[in-house]
Amino acid sequence: MATAAESANSSGQYNSNDILKEVRHFIHGASHKVLSLRQRETLSQSALVLLRNLPTARYAVLEYIANVFDEAVNNYLVEIDVGQGVSDGSSQAMESFLHDACGILHGFLQTNYSAWAPIISTWSLELLGHISSKYSDRRCVPQRGSLMELLQLWLTCKPTKLLIEVATQCFSGIVSAEAATYVDALLEASVKFSPHFDWVVAHIGSAFPKVIITRVLLCGIKDYSQHGMSAPVESRDTKIPKMGSVVGILGHLANKHGHYIRDALIKLFQEGLEEPPSSMKPPMLPFLLQLASMSTLLLQILAAYLVQKLSASVLNQLHNQLKPWVKNYPGEFKSMMSLVVHLVIQNDTGADKVLDFLFHNATLEQVGASENTELPLPEIQNTCAMLIDQVLDETQMQVYRRAGQEVSAELPYLGALSTSLPTLTKQLLMSSGKRSKWQQRLICYIILYKGPKVGAEILAYILSHAETQDQLGQFIHIQQNIEMGMGSVLSGCVQCVMDLLHNQKDVNKPRLLSNLYTLTQWERTVGSAIVRCTFKHCLQSHWASLTPLLLHTDLDLAVMTLNILNYVTLPSTLSSAVGLQAAGSLVALFFSLLEIEDTRRVDSMVQACGKCASLLSRKPYLQTMLVRYLIEGAMENENKPLLGGKHDLEVSKSGSRDSTVSLRQENKKHGLSLTMLRSHSTVFHAGVIGQGLREKSNVEVLHKEILSRNQLYFEEFLWRCCNEPREVPNSPPSTEESTEQPMKSYRLHINADLCRTLGSLITELATPDVLYNNRFWPEEESLKMTVERDLHVWKHFDDNPVLYGILLLLAGNTLVMSRCSAVLKSLTATMMHHFEVSREKMSSSSPKQLQCAQCVIRCLGKSGLLPLPLSFLSELLPLLSSYEVYLLLLVVWRFMKENPPTEDPNDVSKRACESKHLEVLRSILHSNIDVTGEIYARFFLDKSGTDTKSESEIME
């Protein structure tokens, strides 16, 4: 066979007899189905001669060659199935013949491309499609394999490799004028043999991507123009013969040559814009949309790059071009809009850019632009607005339908938008008008699609970034729209807010808490007018997260947190650790507020502290600890000046290493000096005691008005902590307003345990030890033994004058005063000693001591431990001399000694003064009648104006 071909080539020309002879051999051999190996070789020689020298026989010869290709491929597949090659020489002979035949075809294409290329390309593509389809069900051929597996199979097969090389050479010399013919042949074969022909298209397209992509698109446009306008949108992929092949070819090429496809589509779109408007010729845009609807890859390319080209001027130009077509084909335009909506929903790449494009062009006039900026026409803005409404309506329907299905349908564009939710939420806060409503609906649908966690994060983002009331209103609208589908979204939002407050450093905490406080105030104002989950319910479980904020350095932030806690109220299940932390933080905040001198500002803050104290006091153990923290806090060195107290002078650190003096070195110095009789040099030097006078402390003293204000605030705060709330039968549940209990009277309603705690606490803080802390008042002579102790108590009260206010506030309770008996006893003893030895004639010359004595009398009198008329002595003391005050205090001491304090209310109610307790009082009143005449009646005249002294006493 090789020799015949070589002889034919060498001779160059065959005469008619030789050609006729070869024709007879070819016809004879081709008419027999079974041939020997020799006959097959002769037939092959004749076929090659005729192919080269007889053009009219080319179709018959090509048909024979196609049969040989078919047989060779079958043998190759049999070898793969069996696992061994065919033993006879037929396979080698066929491969040699096919190699020679393909060589001749390559020669034809090189010598006369324009004449042979259409014939050979059509034949080769048809043969490749026939072979691929015929043997697609063989066991060794991948049934549903990938394109790469098919390519690997057919390109390792020598016959198909030779054939695909011939077909590829046909496309190598394509010029623009002839491209349509070759691409049409490729598309016809793709339509006829799809999907088994895809590997051929992928191989040829990869070799010539630019040419194939451009011509495939042009052929698709031509076919779309002929068949596409009459077919409905949902069936165009089947009604348009070549559209599926166009999409398939472009889909195969998109992975490696996506940039070529992108450039070709954009160029096609731009060329379509330059065409004049026509009502008969369909515009380019519907064709591109149809391509995108049939291929996800093409949709991604168009969404990512084509949208960027649609400026206002391009949109206006496109509108003018589509206007005649829309007028004549309104149904087609409506179908195209439906297709756009479908594509937007199915797009998962660049979905945010597509929606932003629609939002921008639908509301561009509202946003405003410069005079030189071209705006979209009103018709375009209306169309964009219509598309947005349709997209949102379709999304709403699918999202709600998805909620009731076990197998949820996917919405690709919502899934893609969820990754850019922070940006969308930020745009929502900055938008207004229609755009704000559209973005609000979109975010609601994304939340319903992605779940409660995403909803909680979005709501928390709005809380942390909203700067105006309108922006904060978006929180309410979104919550109301999504909470019907996910009831726990607000709880998750509150948890996210707590995480932001404690774990994120870049969060604007004042703004976040301010927005949270604003929403709680709005919620309290609305009340039960709305049926939804409330912050009051969700925040009750987050006391542990909110209470640390009470210690924040920003007092406004701390007070906002306090107001939120007041609205939330105390949960029924509050751990003791959180409760104690809240009590301590509240007391610390209260003392921090006292440093503010602006009374108008601080008043509401202190009132908020009082409300929170009333809440905490509902739990007995918290009430006890709150009172302890408050009173102990008032005694702390840093808080004393706020309530009129004195700073403790700091002792110099004589024990530190820097100030330590070596006694050995000091004695060495003394050893060098002369020893003088009866001087310190004769003994061992034991060091110097003290380091001289202490430095005066420069402590800023608050103004008297501020001190008085702070003391009133302190007493009111203590009153709220101590007062025991009384429940009204059949009363509604307590609200935030019910915690406000106006202080109409200082007569407290304190439970017995708290009374004992208060009395013991005051005694514990004021006395240095527990040695004499009993309630009995001893003989006057024994006061010499407790002078130091009594002076310590007096100094403690002098350094902390707020203790007088505490005693007077609690004086109406007998239990408290009984437990404070040790303190009252020490104060009375100190005052007795002072006024007994005082050199001042009048008691008013010792104001501190006089105030202390008056306080003791009032406390004993209010508690009932000191009956009338001795309980009125506090009014008399400022009018008397120092010694007379001593005498009256001695009377009080003797009465308390004979009638020691008791916790029994019946015993207290029976107390009365005997005549021996009133003799000194009466004598002092008589001797100072010029100044005490006005108050004499309070002590010794009854209601009728008669002296209460008996006749026997008068006679005596």
Residue pairs with C-beta under 8 A, 6 or more apart in sequence:
1 41
1 44
1 45
1 48
1 93
1 96
1 97
1 100
2 96
2 100
4 45
4 48
4 49
5 45
5 48
5 100
8 14
8 48
8 49
8 52
8 53
13 53
14 22
14 49
14 53
19 49
19 50
19 53
19 54
22 45
22 46
22 49
22 50
22 54
23 46
23 50
23 54
23 57
25 42
25 43
25 45
25 46
26 43
26 46
26 47
26 50
26 57
26 60
26 61
26 64
29 35
29 39
29 40
29 42
29 43
29 46
30 43
30 60
30 64
32 39
35 43
37 88
37 89
37 90
37 93
40 90
40 93
41 93
43 64
44 68
44 93
44 97
47 61
47 64
47 65
47 97
47 101
48 97
48 100
48 101
48 104
50 57
50 58
50 60
50 61
51 57
51 58
51 61
51 62
51 65
51 101
51 104
52 104
58 119
62 123
65 98
65 101
66 123
66 127
66 130
68 94
68 97
68 98
68 101
69 98
69 127
69 131
69 159
69 160
69 163
70 127
70 130
70 131
70 134
71 94
72 91
72 94
72 95
72 98
72 158
72 159
73 131
73 135
73 157
73 159
73 160
74 135
75 86
75 90
75 91
75 94
76 157
76 158
76 159
77 135
77 138
77 140
77 141
77 157
78 86
79 85
79 86
80 140
81 138
81 139
81 140
85 91
94 159
95 158
95 159
98 158
98 159
98 162
99 162
102 162
102 163
102 165
102 166
105 116
105 120
105 166
106 166
106 169
108 116
108 120
109 116
109 117
109 120
109 166
109 169
109 170
109 173
113 173
114 178
117 170
117 173
117 178
117 182
118 178
118 181
118 182
118 185
120 166
120 167
120 170
121 167
121 170
121 171
121 182
121 185
122 185
124 163
124 164
124 166
124 167
124 170
125 167
125 185
125 186
125 189
125 200
126 189
127 163
128 160
128 163
128 164
128 167
128 189
128 197
128 200
129 189
129 190
129 192
129 193
129 196
129 197
129 200
130 193
131 160
131 163
132 154
132 193
132 196
132 197
132 199
132 200
133 193
133 196
133 197
135 141
136 143
136 196
137 143
140 153
141 150
141 153
142 149
142 150
142 153
147 198
147 199
147 202
147 252
150 198
150 199
151 199
151 202
151 203
154 160
154 161
154 164
154 199
155 161
155 164
155 203
164 200
164 203
164 204
167 200
167 204
168 203
168 204
168 207
170 182
171 182
171 204
171 207
171 208
171 211
171 212
172 207
172 208
174 182
174 208
174 211
174 215
179 211
179 214
179 215
180 215
180 218
180 219
182 215
183 212
183 215
183 216
183 218
183 219
184 219
186 201
186 204
186 212
186 216
186 249
187 216
187 219
187 242
187 245
187 246
187 249
188 242
189 197
189 200
190 197
190 198
190 201
190 242
190 245
190 248
190 249
191 241
191 242
191 244
191 245
194 244
194 245
194 248
195 248
198 248
198 252
201 245
201 248
201 249
201 252
202 252
202 253
204 212
205 212
205 213
205 216
205 249
205 252
205 253
205 257
206 253
206 256
206 257
209 253
209 256
209 257
209 260
210 260
210 264
212 249
212 253
213 250
213 253
213 257
213 260
213 261
213 264
214 264
216 246
216 249
216 250
217 246
217 250
217 264
217 265
217 268
219 242
219 246
220 242
220 243
220 246
220 287
220 291
221 268
221 284
221 287
223 240
223 241
223 242
223 243
223 246
224 240
224 243
224 282
224 287
224 290
225 281
225 282
227 239
227 240
227 241
228 236
228 239
228 240
228 243
228 282
228 286
228 287
228 290
229 282
229 329
229 332
230 239
231 239
231 240
232 239
232 335
233 290
233 293
233 335
233 336
233 338
233 339
236 243
236 290
237 243
237 244
237 247
237 294
238 244
243 290
243 294
244 294
246 291
247 291
247 294
247 295
247 298
250 261
250 291
250 295
250 297
250 298
251 295
251 297
251 298
253 260
253 261
254 261
254 295
254 297
254 298
254 301
255 297
258 297
258 301
261 298
261 301
262 301
262 305
265 288
265 291
265 298
265 301
265 302
265 305
265 306
266 305
266 306
266 309
268 284
268 288
269 284
269 285
269 288
269 306
269 309
270 309
271 284
272 283
272 284
272 285
272 321
273 284
273 314
273 317
273 318
273 321
275 281
275 284
275 321
277 320
277 321
277 322
277 323
277 324
277 325
278 324
278 325
279 324
279 325
279 327
279 328
282 325
283 321
283 322
283 325
285 318
285 322
285 336
286 332
286 336
288 302
288 306
289 336
289 339
289 340
289 343
290 339
291 298
291 302
292 298
292 299
292 302
292 303
292 343
293 299
293 339
293 342
293 343
296 346
299 343
299 346
299 347
299 349
300 347
300 348
300 349
300 350
303 343
303 347
303 349
303 350
303 351
303 353
303 354
304 349
304 350
304 353
307 350
307 353
307 354
307 357
308 353
310 318
310 357
312 361
312 364
312 373
312 374
312 375
312 376
313 374
315 361
315 376
315 377
315 380
316 374
316 376
316 377
316 380
319 377
319 379
319 380
322 333
325 332
325 333
326 333
337 383
337 386
337 387
337 390
338 390
340 387
341 387
341 390
341 391
341 394
344 351
344 354
344 355
344 387
344 391
344 413
345 391
345 394
345 395
345 398
345 411
345 412
345 413
346 412
346 413
347 354
347 412
347 413
347 416
348 412
348 413
348 415
348 416
349 416
350 416
351 412
351 413
351 416
351 417
352 416
352 417
352 420
352 423
352 424
354 413
355 388
355 391
355 417
355 442
358 384
358 387
358 388
358 391
359 384
359 388
359 435
359 438
359 439
360 367
361 376
361 380
361 381
361 384
362 381
362 384
362 385
362 388
362 434
362 435
363 381
363 433
363 434
363 435
364 375
364 376
364 381
365 375
365 381
366 432
366 433
366 434
366 435
369 375
376 384
385 434
388 438
392 438
392 441
392 442
392 445
395 411
395 414
395 442
395 445
396 441
396 445
398 409
398 411
399 411
399 414
399 445
399 448
399 449
400 448
401 409
402 408
402 409
402 411
402 449
403 448
403 485
411 449
414 445
414 446
414 449
414 450
415 449
415 450
417 424
417 442
417 446
418 446
418 449
418 450
418 454
421 443
421 446
421 454
421 457
421 458
422 461
424 439
424 442
424 443
424 446
425 443
425 458
425 461
425 462
425 465
426 465
427 439
428 436
428 439
428 440
428 443
428 462
428 474
429 462
429 465
429 466
429 467
429 471
429 474
431 439
432 470
436 474
440 474
440 477
440 478
440 481
441 481
443 458
443 478
444 478
444 481
444 482
446 454
447 454
447 455
447 458
447 478
447 482
447 486
447 489
448 455
448 482
448 485
448 486
451 486
452 486
452 488
452 489
452 492
453 492
455 478
455 482
455 486
455 489
455 492
455 493
456 489
456 491
456 492
456 493
456 495
456 496
457 496
458 478
459 475
459 478
459 479
459 489
459 490
459 493
459 496
460 493
460 496
460 497
460 500
462 471
462 472
462 474
462 475
462 478
463 472
463 475
463 493
463 497
463 512
463 515
463 516
463 519
464 497
464 500
464 507
464 508
464 511
464 512
464 515
465 471
465 511
466 472
466 474
466 475
466 511
466 515
467 511
469 518
472 515
472 518
472 519
475 515
475 519
476 519
476 522
479 489
479 490
479 493
479 532
480 530
480 532
482 489
483 489
483 490
483 532
483 533
487 533
489 533
490 532
490 533
490 534
490 535
490 538
491 533
491 538
493 538
494 535
494 538
494 539
494 542
495 542
497 512
497 516
498 542
498 545
498 546
500 507
500 512
501 507
501 509
501 512
501 513
501 545
501 549
502 545
502 548
509 549
509 552
509 554
509 557
510 554
510 556
510 557
510 560
513 549
513 557
513 560
513 561
513 564
514 560
516 535
516 560
516 564
517 560
517 563
517 564
519 535
520 535
520 536
520 539
520 563
520 564
520 567
520 568
521 567
523 534
523 535
523 536
523 567
524 536
524 567
524 736
535 567
535 568
536 567
536 568
536 569
539 546
539 564
539 568
540 568
540 569
540 571
541 571
543 565
543 568
543 570
543 571
543 574
543 578
543 582
544 575
544 577
544 578
544 581
546 561
546 564
546 565
547 565
547 578
547 581
547 582
547 585
548 581
548 585
549 557
549 558
549 561
550 558
550 561
550 562
550 582
550 585
550 586
550 588
550 589
551 558
551 585
551 588
551 589
552 558
552 561
555 589
555 592
555 593
555 596
555 605
558 589
558 592
559 589
559 593
559 605
559 608
562 586
562 589
562 605
562 608
562 609
562 612
563 608
565 582
565 612
565 615
566 608
566 611
566 612
566 615
566 736
566 739
567 736
569 615
569 734
569 736
570 615
570 616
570 618
570 619
574 619
576 621
579 616
579 619
579 621
579 622
579 625
580 622
580 625
582 612
582 616
582 622
583 616
583 622
583 625
583 626
583 629
584 625
584 629
586 609
586 612
586 613
586 616
586 626
587 626
587 629
587 630
587 633
588 633
589 609
590 606
590 609
590 630
590 633
590 713
590 717
591 633
591 639
591 642
593 602
593 605
593 606
593 609
594 602
594 606
594 639
594 642
594 643
594 710
594 713
594 714
595 642
596 602
596 605
597 702
597 703
597 706
599 709
606 713
606 716
606 717
609 717
610 716
610 717
610 720
611 720
611 736
611 739
611 740
613 626
613 717
613 720
613 721
614 720
614 723
614 725
614 739
614 740
614 741
615 739
616 622
616 623
616 626
616 721
617 623
617 626
617 720
617 721
617 722
617 723
617 725
618 725
620 751
620 753
620 754
623 721
623 722
623 754
624 753
624 754
624 757
626 721
627 718
627 721
627 722
627 754
627 757
627 758
627 761
628 757
628 761
630 714
630 717
630 718
630 721
631 718
631 761
631 762
631 765
631 806
632 765
633 639
634 640
634 643
634 645
634 714
634 800
634 802
635 645
635 765
635 800
637 647
637 648
639 645
640 646
640 647
640 799
640 800
641 647
641 699
641 700
641 701
641 702
642 702
642 707
642 710
643 707
643 710
643 711
643 714
643 800
643 801
643 802
644 707
644 710
644 711
644 801
644 802
645 799
645 800
645 801
645 802
646 798
646 799
647 697
647 699
648 799
649 694
649 697
650 697
651 694
652 659
652 691
652 694
653 659
654 660
654 691
659 691
661 687
661 688
663 685
663 686
663 687
666 685
666 687
667 684
667 685
670 681
670 685
673 681
674 681
675 681
675 682
676 682
702 710
711 802
711 805
714 802
714 805
715 805
715 806
715 809
716 743
718 806
718 809
719 743
719 746
719 748
719 809
720 741
722 748
722 750
722 754
722 758
722 810
723 741
723 748
723 749
723 750
724 748
724 749
724 750
724 751
724 754
725 741
726 749
746 808
746 809
746 812
747 812
748 809
748 810
748 812
748 813
750 758
750 810
750 813
750 815
750 816
752 815
755 813
755 815
755 816
755 819
756 815
756 819
758 810
758 816
758 819
759 815
759 816
759 817
759 818
759 819
759 820
760 819
762 803
762 806
762 807
762 819
762 820
762 823
763 773
763 819
763 820
763 822
763 823
765 796
766 793
766 796
766 797
766 803
766 823
766 826
767 773
767 789
767 792
767 793
767 822
767 823
767 826
768 789
768 792
769 789
771 789
772 786
772 789
772 822
773 822
774 821
774 822
775 818
775 819
775 821
775 822
775 900
775 901
775 902
776 821
776 897
776 900
777 821
777 825
777 893
777 896
777 897
777 900
778 897
779 897
780 890
780 893
780 894
783 790
783 829
783 832
783 833
786 826
786 829
787 829
787 833
789 826
790 826
790 827
790 829
790 830
790 833
791 830
792 826
793 823
793 826
793 827
793 830
794 826
794 827
794 830
794 831
794 852
796 803
797 803
797 804
797 827
797 852
798 848
804 851
804 852
804 855
807 820
807 823
807 855
807 859
808 855
808 858
808 859
808 862
810 816
810 817
810 820
811 817
811 858
811 859
811 861
811 862
811 863
812 862
812 863
813 863
814 863
814 864
814 865
814 902
814 903
814 905
814 908
815 903
816 863
817 824
817 859
817 860
817 862
817 863
817 865
817 901
818 863
818 865
818 901
818 902
818 903
820 859
821 900
821 901
824 856
824 859
824 860
825 896
827 852
827 853
827 855
827 856
828 853
828 856
828 889
828 892
828 893
828 896
829 893
830 852
831 849
831 852
831 853
831 856
831 885
831 889
832 886
832 889
832 890
832 893
834 846
834 849
835 843
835 846
835 849
835 853
835 882
835 883
835 885
835 886
835 889
836 883
836 886
838 846
838 849
838 882
838 883
840 846
840 882
841 881
841 882
842 880
842 881
842 882
843 849
843 850
843 877
843 878
843 880
843 881
843 882
843 884
843 885
844 850
844 878
845 882
846 882
850 877
850 878
850 885
853 874
853 877
853 885
853 889
854 874
854 877
854 878
855 874
856 892
857 866
857 870
857 871
857 873
857 874
857 877
857 892
858 871
858 874
860 866
860 871
860 892
860 896
861 870
861 871
861 872
861 874
862 871
863 908
864 908
864 909
864 911
865 896
865 899
865 901
865 902
865 908
865 911
866 892
866 895
866 896
866 911
867 911
867 912
867 913
868 913
869 913
869 918
869 921
869 938
869 939
869 940
870 891
870 892
870 895
870 913
870 917
870 918
870 921
872 935
872 938
872 939
873 888
873 892
873 921
875 935
875 938
876 888
876 924
876 925
876 932
876 935
876 939
877 885
877 888
879 928
879 931
879 932
880 888
880 924
880 928
884 924
884 928
887 920
887 924
888 920
888 921
888 924
890 920
891 917
891 920
891 921
894 917
895 913
895 917
899 911
902 908
915 950
915 953
918 939
918 940
921 939
922 939
922 940
922 949
924 932
925 932
925 936
925 939
925 940
929 936
937 945
940 947
940 948
940 949
941 947
941 948
942 948
